[in-house]
């Protein structure tokens, strides 16, 4: 005999499923922790201490300065600076965000707690101040109408160049007056607030012993929930042009020696779309596009290194961390379109333990995501081809014990590999300082105890 409650069971099941999906959706984005992460394994040694001993004197501060660039709207002005929300701005703002630690340590104390576990104190972090230094106006503000058509007059270039000059002067804080160095540009994912993005850059830069220029490109994400995923996805599309402007500002600067782009989750699509459009523009300049013959250009199949996107952009590394990208789209663009040549090397970090990407699979009707790539999804021929491509590093991270979607920046083993890749410029392989091994042809393996002190 059916109970009186039986007809309501499907509704309860649907409600539970919806609740689970919302939780998973939130897991895709912002990490709610506000406690300083543990030191990566690679820094828990005398070598880590030596790295911090080499930090320039002007960077030995108890707070952590991050250069931010954002097209978020300003929600309010506060005594500690502007508060950026998830609304969209037509302008591109830039400045310095400083992350403070509580309790506030001396530099010597912070270094001790940055190379060892356990620590004497558990530090909480917050954005202590935000100083907005400049604004870049959109190109449309400088356009004029001539003979019924929009035109971009030569004199309109000056305000953009002036904005770039102000941007350049900010680099003194990290490089010292007139100094040069590499730029590390981070592009965050879905449901990240301004603070979330700044925290991630601050922690990553600090625990790598503060190398180069840490830049956070933070786009209008963070509205939350399932509808928020759709909002953030379109905000990511809206942010492609501002990101292209930022990349141009870095490429045009004589103070930047090379660029590393580190993207996470939905931010991988934002970064890849911006770089793909730049690559297409560069191909057009050299007559190597599908429509070049229609434009009267002679198509040349000869491609020199000097005309490759990675050489012109000085793009040393493109990192796709837990990429929330369709696997088929990745294969199509990276190989059919030659996007594989946009950077000198491309590192893709994936994990079958990344439960948060399940919500993307559900939203997109089961389409496979690159971020939880499984070997069986690629046939033997494709794996063999991947194995021969030196430019691409596919890395399976079999790590556990941290928020699954943020493992690359939180797990001490995975984060260690990122440090060796970006800061130390290491290639992977057994017997190297970055001892990954091949799980199968074309895919490197990173295990839970990778580089852990005392592990075999």
LINRA-V364700 format. One record per backbone hydrogen bond with DSSP energy under -1.0 kcal/mol. NH is the residue of the N-H (numbers start at 1). CO is the residue of the C=O. If there is no record, write none. Layout:
BEGIN
NH & CO
NH & CO
END
This chain:
BEGIN
6 & 3
8 & 5
9 & 6
12 & 8
13 & 9
14 & 10
15 & 11
16 & 12
17 & 13
18 & 14
19 & 15
20 & 16
21 & 17
22 & 18
23 & 19
24 & 20
25 & 21
26 & 22
27 & 23
28 & 24
29 & 26
36 & 123
41 & 412
43 & 40
44 & 41
45 & 43
49 & 45
50 & 46
51 & 47
52 & 48
53 & 49
54 & 50
55 & 52
59 & 56
60 & 57
61 & 59
64 & 99
66 & 97
67 & 214
68 & 95
69 & 216
70 & 93
73 & 87
75 & 83
76 & 83
78 & 81
81 & 78
83 & 76
85 & 73
89 & 71
92 & 136
93 & 70
94 & 134
95 & 68
96 & 131
97 & 66
98 & 129
99 & 64
100 & 126
102 & 124
110 & 106
111 & 107
112 & 108
113 & 109
124 & 102
125 & 34
126 & 100
128 & 98
128 & 126
129 & 98
130 & 80
131 & 96
133 & 94
134 & 94
136 & 92
141 & 138
142 & 139
144 & 151
146 & 149
149 & 146
151 & 144
156 & 153
157 & 154
161 & 157
162 & 158
163 & 159
164 & 160
165 & 161
166 & 162
167 & 163
168 & 164
169 & 165
171 & 168
172 & 169
173 & 170
174 & 171
175 & 171
176 & 172
179 & 176
181 & 255
183 & 258
184 & 213
185 & 260
186 & 215
187 & 262
197 & 193
198 & 194
199 & 195
200 & 196
201 & 197
202 & 198
203 & 199
204 & 200
205 & 201
206 & 202
207 & 203
209 & 206
210 & 205
213 & 182
215 & 184
216 & 67
217 & 186
218 & 69
221 & 219
229 & 225
230 & 226
231 & 227
232 & 228
233 & 229
234 & 230
235 & 231
236 & 232
237 & 233
238 & 234
239 & 235
240 & 237
243 & 239
244 & 240
245 & 241
246 & 242
247 & 243
248 & 244
249 & 245
250 & 246
251 & 247
252 & 248
256 & 253
257 & 181
259 & 314
260 & 183
261 & 317
262 & 185
263 & 319
264 & 187
265 & 321
267 & 264
268 & 265
270 & 266
271 & 267
272 & 268
273 & 269
274 & 270
275 & 271
276 & 272
277 & 273
278 & 274
279 & 275
280 & 276
281 & 277
282 & 278
283 & 279
284 & 280
285 & 281
286 & 282
287 & 284
288 & 283
292 & 289
295 & 291
296 & 293
297 & 292
307 & 304
308 & 305
310 & 341
312 & 308
313 & 309
315 & 310
316 & 259
316 & 314
317 & 259
318 & 345
319 & 261
320 & 347
321 & 263
322 & 349
324 & 265
325 & 323
327 & 368
330 & 326
331 & 327
332 & 328
333 & 329
334 & 330
335 & 331
337 & 332
339 & 333
340 & 334
341 & 338
342 & 339
344 & 315
346 & 391
347 & 318
348 & 393
349 & 320
350 & 395
351 & 371
354 & 351
355 & 353
357 & 354
358 & 355
359 & 356
361 & 357
362 & 358
363 & 359
364 & 360
365 & 362
366 & 361
367 & 364
370 & 325
371 & 323
372 & 369
373 & 370
377 & 374
378 & 375
383 & 379
384 & 380
385 & 381
386 & 382
387 & 383
389 & 386
393 & 346
395 & 348
396 & 444
397 & 350
398 & 446
399 & 397
409 & 406
411 & 407
415 & 411
417 & 413
418 & 414
419 & 415
420 & 416
421 & 417
422 & 418
423 & 419
424 & 419
426 & 420
429 & 434
432 & 429
436 & 434
437 & 445
439 & 443
440 & 443
443 & 440
444 & 394
445 & 437
446 & 396
450 & 447
452 & 449
455 & 452
END
